[in-house]
């Protein structure tokens, strides 16, 4: 074992988390630059801080479950007929998170609501916040399958705790009264404490159609909307537009997807 290996092992035993390669490179730099004791400690501390911040971001990113995030510079601002770009850019500064305010992205399917909500989630992660992403349906399914009140409470805390919670696709599927009560409990516990981002295709007046007959809908909307930045998007579906304009591929093109073979024994339709 070389002297560098022994020193790296010693630093590891003291809890230094920087990679072995990074530590070896640092030791080489310190020797060649003839750093003094104070400079050596300062630069080693900075190296370790960067590594811990990197690991912390990786852990929070995994926990956030954002999925694939398209960065804001890829958003086609010229596509919507209406969108308040200045408001979106202001939200990316994350002042709303510091004040526990909410965000609503509202518009028809395929106009970029989910993309923009994920961009805010990514910005919050990079700012050091905790984030969680879920569709409303997945959130409700997760809670409704809990078999006891204590288990339900523990699972609910997973959604109450993050600094930023993103609930996607509110309004796409109807929910019963119990689901409405769970959604209300979530919004109520986060109210004025933590930020919730919702994407929907419905106005607030139409939320009652998602939870027909639920008594808590008025209170739910009241709490969520009290401190809420609303981004309305008026546009045709970006996905449909590009699906229509995409040129058909030549059948002789070797990159053209081949038809999936039928399972053996299954008769051909038609």
RACOR-V11818 format. One record per residue. PSI is psi in whole degrees, 0 to 359 (999 if undefined). OMEGA is omega as a letter, one per 40 degrees, with the letter a starting at -180 (NA if undefined). D_FIRST is the distance of its C-alpha to the first C-alpha in whole Angstrom. Layout:
{{PSI & OMEGA & D_FIRST} {PSI & OMEGA & D_FIRST}}
This chain:
{{130 & i & 0} {168 & i & 4} {321 & i & 7} {318 & i & 8} {319 & i & 6} {320 & i & 7} {321 & i & 10} {317 & i & 11} {322 & i & 10} {316 & i & 12} {322 & i & 15} {318 & a & 15} {338 & i & 16} {358 & i & 19} {8 & i & 20} {130 & a & 19} {354 & i & 20} {150 & a & 19} {159 & i & 18} {316 & i & 14} {319 & i & 15} {321 & i & 18} {318 & i & 15} {318 & i & 13} {321 & i & 17} {316 & i & 18} {320 & i & 15} {317 & i & 16} {316 & a & 20} {321 & i & 20} {313 & a & 18} {326 & a & 21} {354 & a & 24} {50 & a & 23} {143 & i & 24} {171 & a & 25} {316 & a & 24} {315 & i & 27} {320 & i & 26} {314 & a & 23} {318 & a & 24} {315 & a & 27} {326 & i & 25} {318 & i & 22} {320 & i & 25} {319 & i & 27} {316 & a & 24} {321 & i & 23} {317 & i & 27} {319 & i & 27} {318 & i & 25} {322 & i & 27} {322 & i & 30} {314 & i & 29} {321 & i & 28} {318 & i & 31} {319 & i & 33} {316 & i & 32} {314 & a & 33} {328 & i & 36} {317 & i & 37} {316 & a & 36} {330 & a & 39} {330 & i & 41} {42 & a & 42} {336 & a & 43} {202 & a & 43} {124 & a & 43} {122 & i & 44} {123 & a & 46} {158 & a & 45} {333 & i & 49} {348 & i & 49} {356 & a & 50} {132 & a & 53} {92 & a & 56} {340 & a & 58} {348 & a & 61} {312 & a & 61} {144 & i & 63} {330 & a & 66} {127 & i & 66} {137 & a & 62} {86 & a & 62} {320 & a & 59} {322 & i & 59} {316 & i & 58} {316 & a & 55} {327 & i & 54} {317 & i & 54} {327 & i & 53} {345 & i & 50} {348 & i & 49} {21 & i & 49} {328 & a & 52} {330 & i & 53} {318 & a & 50} {331 & a & 50} {4 & i & 54} {34 & a & 54} {162 & a & 56} {166 & i & 56} {137 & i & 57} {120 & i & 59} {120 & a & 58} {132 & i & 62} {173 & a & 63} {174 & a & 64} {142 & i & 61} {20 & a & 59} {3 & i & 59} {12 & a & 56} {311 & a & 56} {318 & i & 53} {313 & a & 51} {323 & i & 52} {321 & i & 51} {325 & i & 47} {319 & i & 47} {320 & i & 48} {318 & i & 46} {317 & i & 43} {321 & i & 44} {320 & i & 44} {313 & a & 40} {339 & i & 39} {355 & i & 41} {8 & a & 39} {161 & i & 42} {141 & a & 41} {148 & i & 43} {136 & i & 45} {137 & i & 47} {151 & i & 49} {158 & i & 53} {320 & a & 56} {317 & a & 56} {321 & i & 53} {311 & a & 53} {320 & i & 56} {318 & i & 55} {315 & a & 52} {321 & a & 54} {340 & i & 57} {358 & i & 55} {137 & a & 54} {354 & i & 55} {161 & i & 56} {318 & i & 57} {320 & i & 53} {321 & i & 51} {317 & a & 53} {318 & i & 53} {318 & a & 49} {323 & i & 49} {324 & a & 51} {335 & i & 49} {330 & a & 46} {337 & i & 49} {326 & a & 50} {322 & a & 47} {148 & i & 45} {323 & i & 46} {123 & i & 48} {129 & i & 49} {121 & i & 50} {113 & a & 53} {150 & i & 54} {47 & i & 57} {121 & i & 60} {357 & a & 63} {336 & i & 62} {137 & i & 63} {151 & a & 66} {155 & a & 64} {183 & a & 66} {323 & i & 67} {320 & i & 64} {319 & i & 62} {319 & i & 63} {322 & i & 63} {317 & i & 59} {318 & i & 59} {316 & i & 61} {319 & i & 59} {309 & a & 56} {321 & a & 58} {318 & a & 59} {333 & i & 56} {348 & a & 54} {123 & i & 58} {11 & i & 57} {314 & a & 54} {157 & a & 51} {137 & i & 52} {130 & i & 53} {127 & a & 54} {138 & i & 56} {138 & a & 57} {162 & i & 61} {11 & a & 64} {149 & i & 66} {164 & i & 68} {324 & a & 68} {338 & a & 71} {359 & a & 70} {335 & i & 67} {335 & i & 70} {339 & i & 70} {325 & a & 67} {69 & a & 67} {128 & i & 71} {357 & a & 73} {129 & a & 70} {341 & a & 71} {359 & a & 68} {317 & a & 68} {315 & i & 70} {323 & i & 67} {309 & a & 64} {320 & a & 66} {314 & a & 67} {316 & a & 63} {321 & a & 61} {347 & a & 64} {315 & i & 64} {75 & a & 61} {132 & i & 60} {121 & a & 60} {123 & i & 62} {104 & i & 61} {133 & i & 63} {121 & i & 63} {113 & a & 66} {161 & i & 65} {161 & i & 65} {123 & i & 62} {322 & a & 59} {316 & i & 58} {321 & i & 62} {314 & a & 63} {335 & i & 60} {323 & a & 60} {320 & a & 64} {349 & a & 63} {131 & a & 60} {140 & i & 62} {144 & a & 62} {141 & i & 60} {127 & a & 61} {335 & a & 61} {355 & a & 60} {124 & a & 57} {341 & i & 54} {354 & a & 52} {129 & a & 55} {135 & i & 54} {148 & i & 56} {143 & i & 58} {134 & i & 56} {146 & i & 58} {142 & i & 60} {146 & a & 59} {139 & i & 61} {349 & a & 64} {125 & a & 65} {151 & i & 68} {136 & i & 68} {154 & i & 70} {999 & NA & 73}}
